[in-house]
């Protein structure tokens, strides 16, 4: 007695491709439309990944610039304010308030001190010049790079602006730092120890 057999569907029979390879029927590979869709999706993912990677690098370089320029400027700023606190007296012989872009004074030990900005190199500079000599004449030394601005303001003990050395009680120092696209402003108001 013969066993009944199910008819074999032609969908499951292997077919031969033009190159001679045998493929199961219905599994001939990808169509051109499917390949184009995959390429478009991969291109979009690559573009988003490149944009994200680019923003990560920009952020890294900006933080590096901030750390470098801000660290230098803060160290120089602290030195300048520490020395300004040691100004000997609020007299014309010991303090020059004629310029808002530099400060010249005599410290408690009788040494001349001048802080100024070298505009050609954008540096905060210190020299050993007092009120009677020009800044930068005696042993100038750079304290910080990337300084785009330096300003000094002189106030009385009632916080009124003054241009008279004998009435100065407070000195405000403003340092602007610029490195590439990163900028910062450091500001402090100090009261020198020997001032009224």
KOLKOLLO-862474 format. One line per field, with one value per atom (N, C-alpha, C, CB): x, y, z; residue in three letters; residue number from 1. Coordinates in steps of 0.05 Angstrom, whole numbers, plus 5000, padded with zeros to 4 digits. Glycine has a CB too. Layout:
! KOLKOLLO-862474
x <- [X/...]
y <- [Y/...]
z <- [Z/...]
tigu <- [ALA/...]
bakol <- [NUM/...]
END
This chain:
! KOLKOLLO-862474
x <- [5017/5000/5018/4981/5010/5025/5017/5022/5036/5031/5023/5056/5003/4997/5018/4969/5027/5048/5035/5073/5045/5035/5049/5039/5035/5048/5070/5028/5092/5114/5108/5141/5108/5102/5127/5094/5123/5146/5160/5136/5147/5159/5183/5139/5184/5206/5228/5196/5225/5245/5267/5232/5292/5314/5313/5341/5322/5324/5353/5305/5360/5387/5388/5398/5408/5410/5426/5424/5429/5444/5473/5442/5484/5512/5516/5524/5495/5497/5493/5523/5491/5487/5459/5494/5455/5428/5417/5429/5394/5380/5353/5377/5346/5318/5299/5312/5277/5258/5248/5234/5248/5238/5260/5217/5285/5307/5329/5317/5323/5342/5360/5328/5359/5375/5359/5398/5373/5360/5353/5379/5332/5324/5339/5293/5339/5353/5340/5352/5314/5300/5308/5269/5311/5319/5348/5317/5366/5393/5394/5410/5379/5379/5368/5361/5348/5337/5358/5311/5372/5393/5415/5404/5423/5444/5436/5452/5411/5401/5400/5372/5391/5390/5418/5375/5436/5464/5477/5481/5471/5481/5470/5474/5445/5433/5445/5402/5449/5462/5491/5461/5505/5533/5534/5547/5515/5514/5509/5493/5490/5484/5508/5459/5521/5545/5567/5554/5571/5592/5586/5596/5561/5553/5558/5524/5551/5555/5585/5542/5601/5629/5642/5642/5633/5643/5637/5631/5613/5607/5623/5577/5629/5646/5674/5647/5685/5712/5712/5722/5692/5690/5689/5666/5673/5671/5697/5649/5711/5737/5757/5748/5759/5779/5772/5781/5746/5738/5745/5707/5740/5746/5777/5735/5792/5821/5830/5834/5819/5826/5819/5813/5795/5787/5806/5758/5813/5830/5858/5833/5869/5895/5895/5905/5878/5879/5869/5862/5848/5837/5856/5810/5869/5888/5911/5899/5923/5944/5935/5955/5912/5902/5895/5877/5884/5877/5902/5861/5923/5948/5960/5968/5960/5971/5953/5974/5927/5908/5911/5879/5915/5919/5945/5919/5966/5991/5988/6014/5975/5971/5955/5957/5933/5917/5932/5891/5948/5964/5984/5978/5998/6017/6004/6034/5980/5966/5958/5942/5953/5946/5970/5937/5994/6018/6028/6041/6011/6018/6024/5996/6046/6056/6037/6082/6027/6009/5994/6025/5972/5955/5965/5925/5989/6000/6009/6022/6013/6022/6050/6022/6066/6093/6093/6110/6072/6071/6050/6065/6032/6010/6004/5985/6004/5997/5969/6018/5950/5923/5915/5903/5935/5930/5920/5955/5926/5918/5899/5943/5879/5860/5868/5833/5891/5899/5925/5904/5936/5960/5960/5986/5974/5976/6006/5959/6015/6043/6042/6060/6058/6058/6084/6034/6088/6111/6100/6126/6112/6101/6112/6109/6104/6112/6142/6097/6156/6185/6200/6194/6186/6199/6206/6223/6196/6201/6180/6203/6188/6169/6156/6183/6130/6115/6096/6099/6095/6077/6064/6092/6038/6023/6011/6002/6015/6004/5999/6023/5986/5980/5997/5950/6012/6027/6008/6053/5998/5978/5989/5968/6014/6025/6024/6054/6027/6028/6004/6054/5986/5963/5972/5943/5992/6002/5998/6032/5993/5994/6022/5974/6033/6061/6065/6076/6088/6096/6124/6094/6129/6156/6162/6160/6187/6196/6196/6224/6177/6175/6153/6169/6160/6141/6128/6155/6116/6101/6119/6088/6145/6162/6175/6184/6171/6183/6161/6206/6166/6147/6146/6153/6123/6120/6136/6090/6148/6163/6192/6151/6202/6229/6248/6232/6238/6255/6246/6255/6262/6258/6229/6267/6218/6191/6189/6180/6168/6164/6135/6172/6130/6102/6090/6101/6065/6051/6030/6038/6017/5996/5993/5969/5987/5980/5950/5990/5940/5912/5896/5899/5910/5896/5888/5915/5862/5851/5844/5827/5843/5837/5846/5807/5854/5862/5853/5893/5838/5828/5830/5798/5835/5837/5818/5866/5803/5785/5792/5755/5792/5800/5776/5824/5771/5747/5755/5727/5739/5742/5729/5729/5731/5718/5688/5729/5677/5648/5640/5638/5659/5656/5649/5634/5660/5658/5684/5653/5682/5706/5724/5699/5750/5768/5793/5776/5805/5830/5852/5827/5846/5865/5877/5851/5904/5916/5910/5946/5909/5905/5878/5910/5858/5831/5824/5811/5843/5838/5837/5860/5815/5812/5810/5788/5799/5794/5804/5764/5814/5822/5807/5854/5794/5780/5797/5751/5802/5818/5800/5843/5800/5785/5804/5761/5805/5822/5804/5843/5806/5791/5809/5777/5801/5817/5802/5822/5817/5805/5824/5799/5815/5830/5812/5842/5818/5801/5773/5801/5753/5725/5717/5706/5735/5729/5738/5743/5720/5727/5718/5715/5732/5726/5734/5740/5721/5727/5732/5705/5755/5761/5759/5789/5746/5742/5744/5714/5758/5760/5764/5784/5753/5758/5773/5731/5796/5813/5817/5840/5823/5829/5858/5809/5877/5905/5907/5924/5924/5925/5931/5945/5948/5956/5939/5985/5918/5902/5880/5889/5869/5849/5823/5844]
y <- [4977/5000/5025/5000/5043/5067/5088/5078/5102/5123/5148/5128/5162/5187/5208/5197/5222/5243/5270/5237/5289/5316/5327/5335/5342/5354/5374/5367/5375/5394/5420/5382/5440/5467/5477/5487/5492/5502/5525/5511/5536/5558/5548/5571/5523/5513/5499/5493/5498/5486/5506/5475/5497/5516/5524/5503/5549/5559/5566/5584/5568/5574/5603/5555/5619/5646/5648/5663/5671/5674/5666/5703/5671/5664/5634/5680/5620/5591/5583/5582/5603/5596/5587/5621/5569/5559/5574/5528/5586/5601/5588/5631/5587/5578/5599/5575/5589/5607/5628/5591/5654/5676/5690/5666/5680/5692/5700/5673/5719/5727/5750/5734/5761/5784/5809/5789/5831/5857/5871/5875/5885/5901/5927/5905/5941/5967/5987/5977/5987/6005/6000/6002/5975/5969/5978/5938/5974/5984/6014/5975/6028/6058/6067/6069/6054/6061/6057/6045/6034/6029/6049/6000/6057/6077/6103/6079/6111/6137/6137/6143/6115/6113/6114/6087/6099/6099/6127/6078/6141/6168/6187/6178/6185/6202/6197/6199/6172/6165/6175/6135/6173/6182/6213/6174/6227/6256/6265/6268/6251/6258/6251/6242/6229/6222/6241/6194/6250/6270/6297/6274/6305/6330/6328/6336/6305/6301/6301/6275/6287/6286/6313/6266/6329/6356/6373/6368/6372/6388/6380/6387/6354/6345/6356/6314/6356/6367/6397/6361/6412/6441/6446/6453/6431/6435/6430/6417/6409/6402/6425/6376/6435/6456/6482/6460/6488/6512/6510/6517/6487/6484/6485/6458/6474/6476/6505/6459/6520/6549/6564/6561/6558/6572/6565/6563/6540/6532/6545/6501/6545/6557/6587/6551/6601/6631/6640/6643/6627/6636/6629/6622/6607/6600/6619/6572/6626/6646/6673/6649/6682/6708/6710/6715/6688/6688/6690/6664/6675/6676/6704/6655/6716/6744/6764/6752/6760/6777/6776/6769/6753/6750/6763/6720/6760/6773/6804/6765/6814/6843/6854/6850/6841/6850/6848/6835/6827/6824/6846/6796/6853/6875/6902/6875/6906/6932/6936/6932/6915/6918/6928/6891/6925/6934/6962/6914/6977/7005/7021/7018/7037/7050/7072/7063/7090/7111/7122/7133/7136/7149/7178/7148/7181/7208/7208/7216/7232/7234/7222/7263/7222/7211/7181/7221/7169/7139/7126/7132/7141/7130/7148/7124/7137/7152/7143/7148/7161/7154/7168/7161/7178/7194/7176/7208/7151/7133/7112/7120/7107/7086/7059/7093/7058/7033/7022/7038/7036/7025/7037/7033/7023/7033/7033/7016/7055/7057/7066/7078/7052/7058/7049/7045/7058/7049/7030/7074/7007/6987/6993/6959/6978/6982/6980/6962/6966/6964/6986/6937/7004/7026/7019/7034/6997/6989/7000/6958/7009/7018/6994/7035/6996/6974/6987/6957/6975/6984/6960/7001/6960/6940/6953/6925/6941/6953/6931/6974/6937/6918/6926/6917/6907/6911/6905/6893/6926/6923/6908/6950/6909/6895/6864/6904/6855/6826/6816/6818/6834/6827/6813/6809/6824/6813/6832/6806/6820/6836/6836/6824/6860/6863/6875/6880/6870/6882/6892/6862/6917/6928/6941/6948/6947/6959/6989/6949/7001/7030/7041/7038/7063/7076/7100/7084/7117/7140/7160/7155/7160/7180/7170/7188/7144/7134/7121/7114/7118/7106/7075/7113/7064/7035/7021/7027/6999/6983/6990/6984/7011/7020/7003/7049/6993/6978/6949/6991/6931/6901/6893/6891/6897/6888/6858/6901/6847/6818/6812/6804/6792/6785/6768/6770/6774/6758/6740/6777/6749/6733/6740/6737/6720/6725/6728/6702/6734/6735/6757/6708/6778/6800/6820/6813/6823/6841/6869/6829/6871/6897/6898/6902/6922/6926/6954/6922/6956/6982/6984/6986/7009/7015/7038/7022/7036/7057/7063/7049/7088/7097/7110/7117/7101/7111/7122/7088/7141/7152/7132/7180/7138/7120/7122/7126/7141/7142/7130/7172/7117/7103/7122/7083/7146/7165/7163/7195/7164/7163/7188/7163/7184/7206/7204/7206/7227/7228/7241/7244/7243/7255/7233/7277/7229/7207/7208/7207/7231/7233/7224/7261/7224/7216/7187/7234/7172/7144/7126/7135/7111/7090/7063/7096/7061/7035/7036/7027/7014/7011/6987/7008/6992/6970/6963/6978/6937/6927/6910/6911/6915/6899/6888/6916/6862/6849/6833/6830/6838/6824/6804/6843/6779/6758/6748/6734/6745/6736/6715/6759/6691/6670/6656/6650/6660/6650/6661/6619/6644/6654/6654/6637/6651/6649/6675/6624/6687/6711/6710/6736/6724/6725/6752/6701/6761/6786/6781/6807/6790/6787/6815/6775/6818/6844/6841/6856/6861/6861/6890/6843/6896/6922/6917/6937/6930/6925/6951/6913/6948/6970/6966/6972/6981/6978/6983/6997/6967/6967/6994/6948/7010/7036/7059/7041/7054/7076/7082/7069/7108/7115/7101/7145]
z <- [5000/5000/5000/5024/4984/4980/5001/4952/5011/5030/5015/5049/5024/5010/5017/5019/4998/5002/4995/4985/5010/5004/4980/5029/4965/4941/4950/4922/4937/4943/4929/4934/4945/4935/4920/4957/4899/4883/4898/4856/4919/4934/4950/4952/4956/4972/4956/4992/4930/4913/4907/4887/4908/4902/4873/4909/4869/4841/4836/4837/4811/4803/4794/4781/4805/4796/4770/4818/4759/4734/4738/4724/4762/4766/4772/4789/4774/4779/4808/4769/4826/4855/4859/4873/4878/4884/4908/4889/4904/4926/4931/4918/4956/4961/4948/4991/4938/4925/4944/4913/4936/4953/4969/4972/4968/4983/4964/5004/4946/4926/4934/4901/4959/4967/4971/4948/4971/4976/4949/4992/4951/4927/4928/4926/4906/4904/4922/4875/4925/4943/4972/4941/4980/5007/5012/5012/4993/4996/4999/4972/4983/4984/5011/4962/5022/5048/5070/5054/5069/5089/5087/5085/5063/5060/5071/5030/5065/5076/5106/5064/5118/5147/5159/5156/5148/5158/5155/5143/5133/5128/5149/5100/5156/5176/5204/5178/5210/5236/5237/5240/5215/5214/5217/5188/5205/5207/5236/5188/5249/5277/5295/5287/5290/5305/5301/5298/5277/5271/5285/5241/5284/5298/5328/5292/5340/5368/5375/5378/5359/5363/5360/5344/5341/5337/5361/5311/5372/5395/5420/5402/5422/5445/5442/5445/5418/5414/5419/5386/5409/5414/5444/5400/5458/5487/5501/5498/5493/5505/5500/5493/5475/5469/5483/5439/5486/5500/5530/5497/5542/5570/5575/5582/5555/5558/5556/5535/5538/5536/5561/5512/5572/5597/5619/5604/5622/5644/5641/5644/5617/5613/5618/5585/5604/5607/5634/5585/5644/5670/5693/5674/5691/5712/5714/5708/5691/5690/5701/5662/5691/5699/5728/5682/5739/5768/5785/5775/5778/5794/5793/5783/5769/5767/5782/5738/5780/5793/5823/5785/5834/5863/5872/5871/5856/5863/5862/5843/5842/5840/5864/5813/5871/5893/5920/5895/5923/5947/5950/5948/5928/5929/5932/5904/5920/5924/5953/5906/5967/5996/6012/6007/6001/6015/6007/6009/5993/5985/6010/5968/6010/6033/6044/6027/6027/6036/6013/6051/6020/5999/5996/6007/5986/5980/5952/6000/5941/5913/5909/5904/5930/5928/5928/5952/5939/5941/5923/5969/5911/5895/5871/5912/5847/5823/5814/5800/5814/5806/5780/5828/5766/5741/5718/5732/5718/5696/5706/5684/5690/5696/5684/5687/5670/5657/5669/5628/5689/5703/5731/5688/5749/5776/5783/5796/5795/5804/5833/5787/5850/5879/5891/5893/5916/5932/5953/5945/5956/5975/6003/5967/6023/6051/6055/6069/6038/6041/6025/6031/6013/5998/5969/6012/5959/5931/5913/5929/5889/5869/5856/5848/5850/5837/5817/5858/5793/5772/5759/5751/5757/5742/5718/5760/5694/5670/5649/5658/5628/5606/5582/5599/5572/5547/5524/5546/5510/5489/5465/5481/5460/5437/5440/5432/5464/5469/5486/5483/5494/5511/5536/5495/5549/5574/5597/5571/5621/5645/5655/5667/5659/5666/5693/5644/5706/5731/5727/5755/5737/5736/5763/5712/5767/5792/5791/5799/5778/5775/5793/5746/5807/5825/5811/5850/5827/5816/5801/5838/5805/5792/5766/5811/5759/5734/5717/5740/5691/5673/5676/5644/5674/5676/5655/5674/5662/5643/5640/5617/5655/5652/5669/5660/5692/5711/5713/5739/5703/5704/5700/5731/5676/5670/5669/5644/5679/5678/5671/5704/5653/5647/5669/5620/5675/5696/5683/5716/5662/5649/5620/5664/5604/5576/5573/5558/5549/5543/5557/5549/5567/5581/5560/5603/5556/5536/5547/5522/5573/5586/5615/5583/5623/5651/5659/5655/5681/5690/5720/5681/5729/5758/5763/5766/5785/5794/5824/5791/5831/5858/5871/5856/5896/5911/5938/5914/5947/5975/5994/5978/6020/6040/6039/6068/6024/6020/5993/6022/5980/5954/5931/5957/5933/5910/5894/5920/5868/5851/5857/5821/5857/5862/5845/5892/5840/5825/5842/5799/5868/5887/5904/5905/5903/5918/5948/5914/5960/5989/5998/5998/5980/5988/5980/5975/5969/5961/5985/5941/5987/6008/5996/6026/5972/5959/5930/5960/5921/5893/5881/5891/5859/5844/5820/5836/5817/5795/5777/5805/5751/5732/5711/5719/5708/5688/5670/5701/5644/5623/5610/5603/5607/5595/5570/5616/5548/5523/5510/5503/5507/5493/5473/5514/5447/5425/5429/5425/5433/5436/5465/5420/5483/5512/5525/5525/5541/5555/5584/5541/5601/5629/5640/5645/5661/5674/5704/5669/5714/5742/5754/5746/5777/5789/5819/5781/5832/5861/5870/5871/5893/5906/5931/5912/5934/5958/5973/5949/5998/6016/6026/6040/6015/6024/6054/6009/6067/6097/6109/6106/6096/6108/6099/6102/6082/6073/6093/6046/6093/6112/6107/6111]
tigu <- [UNK/UNK/UNK/UNK/UNK/UNK/UNK/UNK/UNK/UNK/UNK/UNK/UNK/UNK/UNK/UNK/UNK/UNK/UNK/UNK/UNK/UNK/UNK/UNK/UNK/UNK/UNK/UNK/UNK/UNK/UNK/UNK/UNK/UNK/UNK/UNK/UNK/UNK/UNK/UNK/UNK/UNK/UNK/UNK/UNK/UNK/UNK/UNK/UNK/UNK/UNK/UNK/UNK/UNK/UNK/UNK/UNK/UNK/UNK/UNK/UNK/UNK/UNK/UNK/UNK/UNK/UNK/UNK/UNK/UNK/UNK/UNK/UNK/UNK/UNK/UNK/UNK/UNK/UNK/UNK/UNK/UNK/UNK/UNK/UNK/UNK/UNK/UNK/UNK/UNK/UNK/UNK/UNK/UNK/UNK/UNK/UNK/UNK/UNK/UNK/UNK/UNK/UNK/UNK/UNK/UNK/UNK/UNK/UNK/UNK/UNK/UNK/UNK/UNK/UNK/UNK/UNK/UNK/UNK/UNK/UNK/UNK/UNK/UNK/UNK/UNK/UNK/UNK/UNK/UNK/UNK/UNK/UNK/UNK/UNK/UNK/UNK/UNK/UNK/UNK/UNK/UNK/UNK/UNK/UNK/UNK/UNK/UNK/UNK/UNK/UNK/UNK/UNK/UNK/UNK/UNK/UNK/UNK/UNK/UNK/UNK/UNK/UNK/UNK/UNK/UNK/UNK/UNK/UNK/UNK/UNK/UNK/UNK/UNK/UNK/UNK/UNK/UNK/UNK/UNK/UNK/UNK/UNK/UNK/UNK/UNK/UNK/UNK/UNK/UNK/UNK/UNK/UNK/UNK/UNK/UNK/UNK/UNK/UNK/UNK/UNK/UNK/UNK/UNK/UNK/UNK/UNK/UNK/UNK/UNK/UNK/UNK/UNK/UNK/UNK/UNK/UNK/UNK/UNK/UNK/UNK/UNK/UNK/UNK/UNK/UNK/UNK/UNK/UNK/UNK/UNK/UNK/UNK/UNK/UNK/UNK/UNK/UNK/UNK/UNK/UNK/UNK/UNK/UNK/UNK/UNK/UNK/UNK/UNK/UNK/UNK/UNK/UNK/UNK/UNK/UNK/UNK/UNK/UNK/UNK/UNK/UNK/UNK/UNK/UNK/UNK/UNK/UNK/UNK/UNK/UNK/UNK/UNK/UNK/UNK/UNK/UNK/UNK/UNK/UNK/UNK/UNK/UNK/UNK/UNK/UNK/UNK/UNK/UNK/UNK/UNK/UNK/UNK/UNK/UNK/UNK/UNK/UNK/UNK/UNK/UNK/UNK/UNK/UNK/UNK/UNK/UNK/UNK/UNK/UNK/UNK/UNK/UNK/UNK/UNK/UNK/UNK/UNK/UNK/UNK/UNK/UNK/UNK/UNK/UNK/UNK/UNK/UNK/UNK/UNK/UNK/UNK/UNK/UNK/UNK/UNK/UNK/UNK/UNK/UNK/UNK/UNK/UNK/UNK/UNK/UNK/UNK/UNK/UNK/UNK/UNK/UNK/UNK/UNK/UNK/UNK/UNK/UNK/UNK/UNK/UNK/UNK/UNK/UNK/UNK/UNK/UNK/UNK/UNK/UNK/UNK/UNK/UNK/UNK/UNK/UNK/UNK/UNK/UNK/UNK/UNK/UNK/UNK/UNK/UNK/UNK/UNK/UNK/UNK/UNK/UNK/UNK/UNK/UNK/UNK/UNK/UNK/UNK/UNK/UNK/UNK/UNK/UNK/UNK/UNK/UNK/UNK/UNK/UNK/UNK/UNK/UNK/UNK/UNK/UNK/UNK/UNK/UNK/UNK/UNK/UNK/UNK/UNK/UNK/UNK/UNK/UNK/UNK/UNK/UNK/UNK/UNK/UNK/UNK/UNK/UNK/UNK/UNK/UNK/UNK/UNK/UNK/UNK/UNK/UNK/UNK/UNK/UNK/UNK/UNK/UNK/UNK/UNK/UNK/UNK/UNK/UNK/UNK/UNK/UNK/UNK/UNK/UNK/UNK/UNK/UNK/UNK/UNK/UNK/UNK/UNK/UNK/UNK/UNK/UNK/UNK/UNK/UNK/UNK/UNK/UNK/UNK/UNK/UNK/UNK/UNK/UNK/UNK/UNK/UNK/UNK/UNK/UNK/UNK/UNK/UNK/UNK/UNK/UNK/UNK/UNK/UNK/UNK/UNK/UNK/UNK/UNK/UNK/UNK/UNK/UNK/UNK/UNK/UNK/UNK/UNK/UNK/UNK/UNK/UNK/UNK/UNK/UNK/UNK/UNK/UNK/UNK/UNK/UNK/UNK/UNK/UNK/UNK/UNK/UNK/UNK/UNK/UNK/UNK/UNK/UNK/UNK/UNK/UNK/UNK/UNK/UNK/UNK/UNK/UNK/UNK/UNK/UNK/UNK/UNK/UNK/UNK/UNK/UNK/UNK/UNK/UNK/UNK/UNK/UNK/UNK/UNK/UNK/UNK/UNK/UNK/UNK/UNK/UNK/UNK/UNK/UNK/UNK/UNK/UNK/UNK/UNK/UNK/UNK/UNK/UNK/UNK/UNK/UNK/UNK/UNK/UNK/UNK/UNK/UNK/UNK/UNK/UNK/UNK/UNK/UNK/UNK/UNK/UNK/UNK/UNK/UNK/UNK/UNK/UNK/UNK/UNK/UNK/UNK/UNK/UNK/UNK/UNK/UNK/UNK/UNK/UNK/UNK/UNK/UNK/UNK/UNK/UNK/UNK/UNK/UNK/UNK/UNK/UNK/UNK/UNK/UNK/UNK/UNK/UNK/UNK/UNK/UNK/UNK/UNK/UNK/UNK/UNK/UNK/UNK/UNK/UNK/UNK/UNK/UNK/UNK/UNK/UNK/UNK/UNK/UNK/UNK/UNK/UNK/UNK/UNK/UNK/UNK/UNK/UNK/UNK/UNK/UNK/UNK/UNK/UNK/UNK/UNK/UNK/UNK/UNK/UNK/UNK/UNK/UNK/UNK/UNK/UNK/UNK/UNK/UNK/UNK/UNK/UNK/UNK/UNK/UNK/UNK/UNK/UNK/UNK/UNK/UNK/UNK/UNK/UNK/UNK/UNK/UNK/UNK/UNK/UNK/UNK/UNK/UNK/UNK/UNK/UNK/UNK/UNK/UNK/UNK/UNK/UNK/UNK/UNK/UNK/UNK/UNK/UNK/UNK/UNK/UNK/UNK/UNK/UNK/UNK/UNK/UNK/UNK/UNK/UNK/UNK/UNK/UNK/UNK/UNK/UNK/UNK/UNK/UNK/UNK/UNK/UNK/UNK/UNK/UNK/UNK/UNK/UNK/UNK/UNK/UNK/UNK/UNK/UNK/UNK/UNK/UNK/UNK/UNK/UNK/UNK/UNK/UNK/UNK/UNK/UNK/UNK/UNK/UNK/UNK/UNK/UNK]
bakol <- [1/1/1/1/2/2/2/2/3/3/3/3/4/4/4/4/5/5/5/5/6/6/6/6/7/7/7/7/8/8/8/8/9/9/9/9/10/10/10/10/11/11/11/11/12/12/12/12/13/13/13/13/14/14/14/14/15/15/15/15/16/16/16/16/17/17/17/17/18/18/18/18/19/19/19/19/20/20/20/20/21/21/21/21/22/22/22/22/23/23/23/23/24/24/24/24/25/25/25/25/26/26/26/26/27/27/27/27/28/28/28/28/29/29/29/29/30/30/30/30/31/31/31/31/32/32/32/32/33/33/33/33/34/34/34/34/35/35/35/35/36/36/36/36/37/37/37/37/38/38/38/38/39/39/39/39/40/40/40/40/41/41/41/41/42/42/42/42/43/43/43/43/44/44/44/44/45/45/45/45/46/46/46/46/47/47/47/47/48/48/48/48/49/49/49/49/50/50/50/50/51/51/51/51/52/52/52/52/53/53/53/53/54/54/54/54/55/55/55/55/56/56/56/56/57/57/57/57/58/58/58/58/59/59/59/59/60/60/60/60/61/61/61/61/62/62/62/62/63/63/63/63/64/64/64/64/65/65/65/65/66/66/66/66/67/67/67/67/68/68/68/68/69/69/69/69/70/70/70/70/71/71/71/71/72/72/72/72/73/73/73/73/74/74/74/74/75/75/75/75/76/76/76/76/77/77/77/77/78/78/78/78/79/79/79/79/80/80/80/80/81/81/81/81/82/82/82/82/83/83/83/83/84/84/84/84/85/85/85/85/86/86/86/86/87/87/87/87/88/88/88/88/89/89/89/89/90/90/90/90/91/91/91/91/92/92/92/92/93/93/93/93/94/94/94/94/95/95/95/95/96/96/96/96/97/97/97/97/98/98/98/98/99/99/99/99/100/100/100/100/101/101/101/101/102/102/102/102/103/103/103/103/104/104/104/104/105/105/105/105/106/106/106/106/107/107/107/107/108/108/108/108/109/109/109/109/110/110/110/110/111/111/111/111/112/112/112/112/113/113/113/113/114/114/114/114/115/115/115/115/116/116/116/116/117/117/117/117/118/118/118/118/119/119/119/119/120/120/120/120/121/121/121/121/122/122/122/122/123/123/123/123/124/124/124/124/125/125/125/125/126/126/126/126/127/127/127/127/128/128/128/128/129/129/129/129/130/130/130/130/131/131/131/131/132/132/132/132/133/133/133/133/134/134/134/134/135/135/135/135/136/136/136/136/137/137/137/137/138/138/138/138/139/139/139/139/140/140/140/140/141/141/141/141/142/142/142/142/143/143/143/143/144/144/144/144/145/145/145/145/146/146/146/146/147/147/147/147/148/148/148/148/149/149/149/149/150/150/150/150/151/151/151/151/152/152/152/152/153/153/153/153/154/154/154/154/155/155/155/155/156/156/156/156/157/157/157/157/158/158/158/158/159/159/159/159/160/160/160/160/161/161/161/161/162/162/162/162/163/163/163/163/164/164/164/164/165/165/165/165/166/166/166/166/167/167/167/167/168/168/168/168/169/169/169/169/170/170/170/170/171/171/171/171/172/172/172/172/173/173/173/173/174/174/174/174/175/175/175/175/176/176/176/176/177/177/177/177/178/178/178/178/179/179/179/179/180/180/180/180/181/181/181/181/182/182/182/182/183/183/183/183/184/184/184/184/185/185/185/185/186/186/186/186/187/187/187/187/188/188/188/188/189/189/189/189/190/190/190/190/191/191/191/191/192/192/192/192/193/193/193/193/194/194/194/194/195/195/195/195/196/196/196/196]
END
